[in-house]
């Protein structure tokens, strides 16, 4: 039977996922010689039509084949069967694809976080499926018209300056407005204590490079933002887990960890935590600062979701308690738009200059036009007005997803009700193979962030981060329904194969 016949006759009720069957069909064709080195595979959209699956499932099957070393992608051309170690020649006589590079490049150290981020961006860019992984706001919420008008004003008022270099630390007008924003939150910083960054992710990178030495240990909430884990590992550090609960980071557990390890940095999100949407309690916040003074470590406070509070009273940032000990990072990516690439780091003392130096090494200068426009937006009160629209927008979607997950998964999973932010954290009562579950979800046209990407340690249970900020309420309800179907399919597969351990 040819691979195309196999693809058109997939077993959709069997224990093997549809994605795995597609991979088997191509792998078998390559092994038999039906597909030889240099042969082009069908485009993903053609494969999706042939196999009766969505585009995301087809793309995921090709990525699995690439991970197996059987195929390689050629930018702008397609996916081809790989040859041996020596570069092959395609049948049309053109130069081979770039598969030879696998032998010239160092070993790939990609992680679960890398793969999740790539999947998340692809899911958002393709108008197919229901991505519960996408962690930024819907385009319906973004203030494009208002910022467009302000940008035109900037060109009229500033002229060529809007296109000229400015200091790597950030445009002075923006840093002044960010300092005033901190004042309004009862979390004061001077403009000179602020370094503007290309989003919070760059802030994470700059801080870890400035503070850590290779081999250093960083204490992280478990679960935590996968970008923090990536930044720590890239700087040569090791992330050690500290458990969390409804009151945030367990500072008693942190204290026990500090007795066994010298820790220069503790990373946490004390308000609207990603992925649980919970807060650090006041008692634990006091305990954390006391531990910092006693043991001499920096506290890295991530406040990216803090302004998206649906429930509870707003409170000052943790940095306001101990500016010399807390390094703060935030961005407008989850409120005004990730495409702005605009975040900032606040710090005091010698560490500030080290962070600023790392910024100069990365950028030399800043994105002047965007910063001038956002400075005007802040000065006019545009940010607070935007949050007044954003909070009910997120509240409606949070409630829709919470209700849907309770209805579709309540019998097989538990979750924490988020106080705000953009995500909820779901734990299945029965441990399942992470890959099987992810593929089963893809077969249903829905995705999520697997728990393994957000844990510093090997998972002991199966977790999912589900995001409510991107999809509309009716889409969230349908996504939860599809996810319920996927979980039930993965449970049947797990029992059939007697494999019930999560894949690390």
Secondary structure as the mmCIF struct_conf table of DSSP 4:
data_model
#
loop_
_struct_conf.conf_type_id
_struct_conf.id
_struct_conf.beg_label_comp_id
_struct_conf.beg_label_asym_id
_struct_conf.beg_label_seq_id
_struct_conf.end_label_comp_id
_struct_conf.end_label_asym_id
_struct_conf.end_label_seq_id
HELX_RH_AL_P HELX_RH_AL_P1 UNK A 3 UNK A 7
TURN_TY1_P TURN_TY1_P1 UNK A 8 UNK A 9
TURN_TY1_P TURN_TY1_P2 UNK A 12 UNK A 13
BEND BEND1 UNK A 14 UNK A 16
HELX_RH_AL_P HELX_RH_AL_P2 UNK A 18 UNK A 32
TURN_TY1_P TURN_TY1_P3 UNK A 33 UNK A 33
BEND BEND2 UNK A 34 UNK A 35
TURN_TY1_P TURN_TY1_P4 UNK A 37 UNK A 38
HELX_LH_PP_P HELX_LH_PP_P1 UNK A 39 UNK A 39
STRN STRN1 UNK A 40 UNK A 40
HELX_LH_PP_P HELX_LH_PP_P2 UNK A 41 UNK A 43
HELX_RH_AL_P HELX_RH_AL_P3 UNK A 44 UNK A 51
TURN_TY1_P TURN_TY1_P5 UNK A 52 UNK A 52
HELX_RH_AL_P HELX_RH_AL_P4 UNK A 55 UNK A 67
TURN_TY1_P TURN_TY1_P6 UNK A 68 UNK A 69
BEND BEND3 UNK A 70 UNK A 70
STRN STRN2 UNK A 71 UNK A 74
TURN_TY1_P TURN_TY1_P7 UNK A 75 UNK A 77
STRN STRN3 UNK A 78 UNK A 81
BEND BEND4 UNK A 85 UNK A 86
HELX_LH_PP_P HELX_LH_PP_P3 UNK A 87 UNK A 88
TURN_TY1_P TURN_TY1_P8 UNK A 91 UNK A 92
BEND BEND5 UNK A 93 UNK A 93
HELX_LH_PP_P HELX_LH_PP_P4 UNK A 94 UNK A 96
HELX_RH_3T_P HELX_RH_3T_P1 UNK A 98 UNK A 100
HELX_RH_AL_P HELX_RH_AL_P5 UNK A 101 UNK A 104
BEND BEND6 UNK A 105 UNK A 105
HELX_LH_PP_P HELX_LH_PP_P5 UNK A 106 UNK A 108
HELX_RH_AL_P HELX_RH_AL_P6 UNK A 112 UNK A 125
BEND BEND7 UNK A 126 UNK A 127
BEND BEND8 UNK A 129 UNK A 129
STRN STRN4 UNK A 130 UNK A 131
BEND BEND9 UNK A 132 UNK A 132
BEND BEND10 UNK A 136 UNK A 136
HELX_RH_3T_P HELX_RH_3T_P2 UNK A 139 UNK A 141
BEND BEND11 UNK A 142 UNK A 142
HELX_RH_AL_P HELX_RH_AL_P7 UNK A 144 UNK A 158
HELX_RH_3T_P HELX_RH_3T_P3 UNK A 159 UNK A 163
BEND BEND12 UNK A 164 UNK A 164
STRN STRN5 UNK A 167 UNK A 167
TURN_TY1_P TURN_TY1_P9 UNK A 168 UNK A 169
HELX_RH_AL_P HELX_RH_AL_P8 UNK A 172 UNK A 184
TURN_TY1_P TURN_TY1_P10 UNK A 185 UNK A 186
HELX_RH_3T_P HELX_RH_3T_P4 UNK A 191 UNK A 193
STRN STRN6 UNK A 194 UNK A 197
BEND BEND13 UNK A 198 UNK A 198
HELX_RH_AL_P HELX_RH_AL_P9 UNK A 199 UNK A 211
TURN_TY1_P TURN_TY1_P11 UNK A 214 UNK A 215
STRN STRN7 UNK A 217 UNK A 222
BEND BEND14 UNK A 223 UNK A 223
HELX_RH_AL_P HELX_RH_AL_P10 UNK A 226 UNK A 234
TURN_TY1_P TURN_TY1_P12 UNK A 235 UNK A 236
STRN STRN8 UNK A 238 UNK A 245
TURN_TY1_P TURN_TY1_P13 UNK A 246 UNK A 247
STRN STRN9 UNK A 248 UNK A 249
HELX_RH_AL_P HELX_RH_AL_P11 UNK A 251 UNK A 260
BEND BEND15 UNK A 261 UNK A 261
STRN STRN10 UNK A 263 UNK A 268
BEND BEND16 UNK A 271 UNK A 272
TURN_TY1_P TURN_TY1_P14 UNK A 274 UNK A 276
HELX_RH_AL_P HELX_RH_AL_P12 UNK A 282 UNK A 295
TURN_TY1_P TURN_TY1_P15 UNK A 296 UNK A 296
STRN STRN11 UNK A 298 UNK A 302
TURN_TY1_P TURN_TY1_P16 UNK A 304 UNK A 307
STRN STRN12 UNK A 309 UNK A 309
BEND BEND17 UNK A 311 UNK A 312
HELX_RH_3T_P HELX_RH_3T_P5 UNK A 318 UNK A 321
TURN_TY1_P TURN_TY1_P17 UNK A 323 UNK A 325
STRN STRN13 UNK A 326 UNK A 331
BEND BEND18 UNK A 332 UNK A 332
HELX_RH_PI_P HELX_RH_PI_P1 UNK A 333 UNK A 337
HELX_RH_3T_P HELX_RH_3T_P6 UNK A 338 UNK A 340
STRN STRN14 UNK A 343 UNK A 346
TURN_TY1_P TURN_TY1_P18 UNK A 349 UNK A 349
HELX_RH_AL_P HELX_RH_AL_P13 UNK A 350 UNK A 363
BEND BEND19 UNK A 364 UNK A 364
STRN STRN15 UNK A 365 UNK A 365
HELX_RH_AL_P HELX_RH_AL_P14 UNK A 368 UNK A 379
TURN_TY1_P TURN_TY1_P19 UNK A 380 UNK A 381
HELX_RH_AL_P HELX_RH_AL_P15 UNK A 382 UNK A 409
TURN_TY1_P TURN_TY1_P20 UNK A 410 UNK A 412
STRN STRN16 UNK A 413 UNK A 415
HELX_LH_PP_P HELX_LH_PP_P6 UNK A 416 UNK A 418
BEND BEND20 UNK A 419 UNK A 419
STRN STRN17 UNK A 420 UNK A 420
BEND BEND21 UNK A 421 UNK A 422
STRN STRN18 UNK A 423 UNK A 428
BEND BEND22 UNK A 429 UNK A 430
HELX_RH_AL_P HELX_RH_AL_P16 UNK A 434 UNK A 443
TURN_TY1_P TURN_TY1_P21 UNK A 444 UNK A 445
STRN STRN19 UNK A 446 UNK A 447
STRN STRN20 UNK A 449 UNK A 450
HELX_RH_3T_P HELX_RH_3T_P7 UNK A 451 UNK A 454
BEND BEND23 UNK A 456 UNK A 457
BEND BEND24 UNK A 460 UNK A 461
STRN STRN21 UNK A 463 UNK A 467
BEND BEND25 UNK A 469 UNK A 471
HELX_RH_AL_P HELX_RH_AL_P17 UNK A 473 UNK A 497
TURN_TY1_P TURN_TY1_P22 UNK A 498 UNK A 498
BEND BEND26 UNK A 501 UNK A 501
#
